[in-house]
């Protein structure tokens, strides 16, 4: 009998009849269905990519890859940019692999003699297949370019040929069009101002600029105000209107007192990715408000000269500036 009981107990133990009675032990629950490993995901393939440029301020203007701007298709694999091909106006077949996860990157940059800036916000807005962009050097020429992440996911397969996807980069026509002096011009050059001798008098200098024509733009990377005095008890930079940035308080400018003048510098950016673009759409007023407010506490014989500098970055990454001066007088 004892052997029978022991035999039954052992059989029950092996079947797990008493597992709930053993402290600290948990028997894994077997899955109700067998688990089969699946590959899933995106497999890659050959795609025809078209890159067709557009002018953000002129809907009638179509721009051609390779002619009006430079472009290239890249993959980012194992920490490196891999060139896949370049469209020169008629599309290009590229080979995407599984590790691309359904995305390639389209490089877009300026072309010599064509006078266009890349319009990143409009490009992102007008391309539903673009999720983000980068400002980096993908082609190894030691200067950064814009790259847009283009989705190849769910591209319909045609009856013949390869699946096709079109990317539309948008551009702004540079105002200077090859003449740096024309990139920005003065629309309003104020006359000298009698500030008087009232302490802490706010003087508004109504500078305004303009572009050479509508449907154009200019990139601006720095604003500077110079005053030909080092006696800061007599003046204070109060505010400067910088379109696209805001009405900036003078305390946000970097002040430098030199031997014969005081300079105030506001740096907007250093390259195409962070400067501001002043643009004039068709049918809008070609006037760019650059009002500067300087607070003065002058004596009757005092005369201080205030000079505004506007620094521009042209389409080819070269720079230029425009300046104008106004005197503030005690009497």
C-alpha positions as CSV (number, residue, x, y, z in Angstrom):
1,X,0.0,0.0,0.0
2,X,2.8,2.4,0.9
3,X,4.5,1.8,-2.4
4,X,1.2,2.5,-4.2
5,X,0.7,5.8,-2.4
6,X,4.3,6.8,-3.1
7,X,3.8,5.9,-6.8
8,X,0.6,7.9,-7.1
9,X,2.3,10.9,-5.3
10,X,5.3,10.8,-7.7
11,X,3.0,10.6,-10.7
12,X,1.0,13.5,-9.5
13,X,4.1,15.6,-8.9
14,X,5.4,15.0,-12.4
15,X,2.0,16.2,-13.8
16,X,2.0,19.3,-11.6
17,X,-1.0,18.3,-9.5
18,X,0.5,19.8,-6.4
19,X,2.4,22.7,-7.8
20,X,0.2,25.3,-6.2
21,X,1.1,23.8,-2.8
22,X,4.8,24.3,-3.2
23,X,5.9,27.8,-1.8
24,X,8.0,30.0,-4.1
25,X,7.6,27.9,-7.2
26,X,5.8,29.0,-10.3
27,X,5.2,26.8,-13.3
28,X,5.4,28.7,-16.5
29,X,2.2,28.9,-18.5
30,X,2.5,27.4,-21.9
31,X,1.3,29.6,-24.8
32,X,-2.0,28.7,-26.2
33,X,-0.6,28.7,-29.8
34,X,2.9,28.0,-31.0
35,X,5.1,31.1,-31.6
36,X,6.5,31.3,-35.1
37,X,9.3,33.8,-35.7
38,X,8.4,36.3,-38.4
39,X,10.7,38.5,-40.5
40,X,8.1,41.3,-41.2
41,X,9.3,44.9,-41.9
42,X,10.3,46.6,-45.1
43,X,12.3,44.6,-47.7
44,X,13.6,47.5,-49.8
45,X,13.8,47.4,-53.6
46,X,14.3,49.7,-56.7
47,X,12.4,53.0,-56.8
48,X,12.3,55.8,-59.3
49,X,12.7,59.1,-57.5
50,X,11.8,62.4,-59.1
51,X,13.0,65.8,-57.6
52,X,11.1,68.7,-59.0
53,X,11.8,72.2,-57.6
54,X,9.3,74.9,-56.9
55,X,9.6,78.7,-56.2
56,X,7.8,79.4,-53.0
57,X,6.9,83.0,-54.0
58,X,6.2,82.3,-57.7
59,X,3.8,79.4,-58.4
60,X,4.4,79.7,-62.1
61,X,8.1,79.0,-61.8
62,X,9.3,75.4,-62.0
63,X,12.9,74.6,-61.2
64,X,14.9,71.7,-62.6
65,X,17.3,69.5,-60.6
66,X,20.8,69.7,-61.9
67,X,20.0,73.0,-63.7
68,X,18.6,75.4,-61.1
69,X,19.8,73.5,-58.0
70,X,21.9,70.5,-57.0
71,X,20.5,67.4,-55.5
72,X,21.4,63.8,-54.6
73,X,19.7,60.8,-53.0
74,X,21.4,59.2,-50.0
75,X,20.9,56.4,-47.5
76,X,22.3,56.5,-43.9
77,X,23.8,53.1,-43.2
78,X,26.0,52.1,-40.3
79,X,26.8,55.7,-39.4
80,X,27.7,56.7,-42.9
81,X,26.0,58.5,-45.8
82,X,25.8,56.3,-48.9
83,X,25.2,58.0,-52.3
84,X,22.4,56.2,-54.2
85,X,22.0,58.5,-57.3
86,X,21.1,62.0,-58.5
87,X,18.1,63.3,-60.5
88,X,19.0,65.7,-63.3
89,X,15.4,66.4,-64.3
90,X,14.1,63.0,-65.6
91,X,14.1,60.9,-62.4
92,X,16.7,58.4,-61.1
93,X,16.4,54.8,-60.1
94,X,17.8,54.1,-56.7
95,X,18.3,50.8,-54.8
96,X,17.0,50.9,-51.2
97,X,17.8,48.1,-48.9
98,X,16.1,46.6,-45.9
99,X,18.3,48.5,-43.4
100,X,17.0,51.8,-44.8
101,X,13.7,51.0,-43.0
102,X,11.7,52.6,-45.8
103,X,13.5,56.0,-45.9
104,X,16.1,57.7,-48.0
105,X,17.5,61.3,-47.7
106,X,17.3,63.9,-50.5
107,X,20.1,66.4,-50.5
108,X,19.3,69.8,-51.8
109,X,21.7,72.8,-52.2
110,X,22.4,75.9,-54.1
111,X,23.9,75.9,-57.6
112,X,26.4,78.4,-58.8
113,X,24.8,81.3,-60.8
114,X,21.2,80.3,-60.0
115,X,20.5,82.5,-57.0
116,X,18.2,80.4,-54.9
117,X,17.9,79.7,-51.1
118,X,16.4,76.4,-49.9
119,X,13.0,77.1,-48.3
120,X,12.9,74.5,-45.5
121,X,9.6,75.3,-43.8
122,X,7.6,75.3,-47.1
123,X,9.4,72.1,-48.3
124,X,8.3,70.3,-45.1
125,X,4.8,71.7,-45.3
126,X,4.3,70.7,-49.0
127,X,5.7,67.2,-48.9
128,X,3.6,64.7,-47.0
129,X,6.3,62.0,-47.3
130,X,8.9,64.1,-45.6
131,X,9.1,63.8,-41.9
132,X,12.2,65.7,-41.0
133,X,15.4,67.3,-42.2
134,X,19.1,67.6,-41.4
135,X,21.7,70.2,-41.9
136,X,24.9,68.2,-42.4
137,X,27.7,67.4,-44.8
138,X,26.6,64.2,-46.6
139,X,28.6,64.6,-49.8
140,X,32.0,65.2,-48.2
141,X,32.6,68.6,-49.7
142,X,33.3,70.2,-46.3
143,X,30.2,72.3,-46.3
144,X,26.8,71.4,-44.9
145,X,23.6,71.0,-47.0
146,X,20.0,70.4,-46.3
147,X,18.8,66.7,-46.4
148,X,15.2,65.8,-46.2
149,X,14.0,62.4,-45.0
150,X,11.8,60.9,-47.7
151,X,9.5,58.0,-47.0
152,X,9.3,55.1,-49.5
153,X,6.7,53.2,-47.4
154,X,3.5,52.2,-49.1
155,X,4.4,53.6,-52.5
156,X,2.0,52.0,-55.0
157,X,3.6,49.6,-57.5
158,X,2.7,50.4,-61.1
159,X,1.6,47.9,-63.7
160,X,5.1,48.3,-65.3
161,X,8.4,49.8,-64.1
162,X,9.4,50.6,-60.6
163,X,7.4,52.3,-57.9
164,X,7.7,56.1,-58.2
165,X,7.9,58.9,-55.7
166,X,8.3,62.6,-56.3
167,X,9.9,65.1,-53.9
168,X,9.2,68.8,-54.3
169,X,11.9,71.0,-52.7
170,X,10.9,74.7,-52.4
171,X,13.2,77.7,-53.0
172,X,13.4,81.4,-52.4
173,X,14.8,83.6,-55.2
174,X,17.7,85.7,-53.8
175,X,17.0,89.4,-54.1
176,X,20.5,90.4,-55.4
177,X,20.5,88.0,-58.4
178,X,24.3,88.2,-58.7
179,X,24.7,91.8,-57.5
180,X,25.4,91.9,-53.7
181,X,24.7,95.6,-53.5
182,X,21.1,94.9,-54.7
183,X,20.3,92.2,-52.2
184,X,19.0,94.8,-49.8
185,X,18.3,98.5,-50.3
186,X,17.2,101.4,-48.1
187,X,13.5,102.3,-48.5
188,X,13.6,104.9,-45.7
189,X,16.7,106.8,-44.6
190,X,15.6,109.1,-41.7
191,X,16.8,112.6,-41.2
192,X,18.8,113.7,-38.1
193,X,16.7,114.0,-35.0
194,X,16.7,116.8,-32.3
195,X,16.5,114.6,-29.2
196,X,16.6,117.5,-26.8
197,X,18.0,117.6,-23.3
198,X,15.2,115.6,-21.6
199,X,16.6,112.8,-19.5
200,X,15.9,109.2,-20.7
201,X,14.3,110.5,-23.9
202,X,13.2,107.7,-26.2
203,X,14.1,108.5,-29.9
204,X,12.6,106.3,-32.6
205,X,14.7,106.1,-35.7
206,X,12.4,104.9,-38.5
207,X,14.7,103.0,-40.8
208,X,13.2,100.7,-43.4
209,X,14.7,98.5,-46.1
210,X,13.3,97.0,-49.3
211,X,14.2,94.2,-51.8
212,X,14.9,94.8,-55.5
213,X,11.6,93.3,-56.5
214,X,8.6,91.3,-55.1
215,X,8.8,87.5,-55.1
216,X,12.3,87.6,-53.8
217,X,14.1,87.1,-50.4
218,X,17.4,87.8,-48.6
219,X,19.0,86.0,-45.7
220,X,20.0,88.1,-42.7
221,X,22.4,86.8,-40.1
222,X,23.4,89.7,-37.9
223,X,22.2,93.2,-36.9
224,X,24.6,95.8,-35.4
225,X,24.1,99.3,-34.0
226,X,27.1,101.5,-33.6
227,X,27.2,104.8,-31.6
228,X,30.2,107.1,-32.0
229,X,30.6,107.6,-28.3
230,X,31.9,105.7,-25.3
231,X,30.0,107.7,-22.7
232,X,27.1,105.3,-22.1
233,X,25.6,107.7,-19.5
234,X,24.3,109.7,-22.4
235,X,22.6,106.9,-24.4
236,X,21.1,103.5,-24.2
237,X,20.1,101.1,-26.9
238,X,16.4,100.5,-26.0
239,X,14.9,98.3,-28.7
240,X,15.5,97.2,-32.4
241,X,12.8,95.7,-34.6
242,X,14.2,92.7,-36.5
243,X,11.6,91.2,-38.9
244,X,11.2,87.5,-38.4
245,X,12.8,87.7,-35.0
246,X,10.9,90.3,-33.0
247,X,11.2,93.7,-31.3
248,X,14.4,92.9,-29.5
249,X,15.4,94.6,-26.2
250,X,18.7,96.3,-26.2
251,X,19.8,94.2,-23.3
252,X,19.9,91.2,-25.6
253,X,22.6,92.8,-27.8
254,X,26.2,92.1,-27.1
255,X,27.8,95.5,-26.0
256,X,31.4,96.3,-26.8
257,X,33.0,99.6,-25.9
258,X,35.9,100.4,-28.1
259,X,38.3,103.4,-28.1
260,X,35.9,105.8,-29.9
261,X,32.6,104.0,-30.3
262,X,30.1,101.6,-28.7
263,X,28.9,98.6,-30.6
264,X,25.8,96.5,-30.1
265,X,25.6,93.2,-31.9
266,X,22.7,90.8,-32.2
267,X,23.7,87.5,-34.0
268,X,20.7,85.8,-35.5
269,X,22.6,82.8,-37.0
270,X,25.7,81.6,-38.8
271,X,24.4,79.6,-41.7
272,X,21.4,78.8,-43.8
273,X,19.9,76.6,-41.1
274,X,19.5,79.4,-38.5
275,X,19.4,82.8,-40.2
276,X,16.2,84.6,-40.9
277,X,14.9,85.2,-44.5
278,X,13.2,88.5,-45.3
279,X,10.8,87.9,-48.2
280,X,8.4,89.9,-50.2
281,X,5.5,87.9,-51.7
282,X,3.8,89.3,-54.8
283,X,1.2,92.0,-54.0
284,X,2.6,92.9,-50.6
285,X,4.2,96.1,-49.4
286,X,7.9,96.1,-50.2
287,X,8.9,97.7,-46.9
288,X,10.9,96.1,-44.2
289,X,10.6,97.9,-40.9
290,X,13.9,98.3,-39.0
291,X,12.9,100.8,-36.4
292,X,15.6,101.5,-33.8
293,X,14.9,103.1,-30.4
294,X,17.7,104.9,-28.6
295,X,17.2,106.5,-25.2
296,X,19.2,109.6,-24.7
297,X,20.2,112.0,-21.9
298,X,22.1,114.8,-23.8
299,X,23.3,118.2,-23.1
300,X,22.5,121.0,-25.6
301,X,25.9,120.7,-27.3
302,X,25.9,116.9,-27.6
303,X,25.6,115.2,-31.0
304,X,25.8,111.4,-31.3
305,X,25.7,109.4,-34.5
306,X,23.8,106.1,-34.6
307,X,24.6,103.7,-37.4
308,X,22.6,100.6,-38.3
309,X,24.3,97.7,-40.0
310,X,22.3,94.9,-41.6
311,X,24.5,91.8,-42.5
312,X,23.2,89.5,-45.2
313,X,24.1,86.0,-46.4
314,X,23.7,85.5,-50.1
315,X,22.7,82.3,-51.9
316,X,26.4,81.3,-52.4
317,X,27.2,81.7,-48.7
318,X,29.1,84.9,-49.2
319,X,28.2,87.9,-47.1
320,X,27.5,91.6,-47.5
321,X,26.1,94.4,-45.5
322,X,24.2,97.7,-45.7
323,X,24.5,100.6,-43.3
324,X,23.0,104.1,-42.7
325,X,23.5,106.7,-40.1
326,X,21.4,109.2,-38.2
327,X,22.6,111.9,-35.7
328,X,20.8,112.6,-32.4
329,X,21.3,116.2,-31.3
330,X,20.9,117.9,-27.9
331,X,19.6,121.0,-29.7
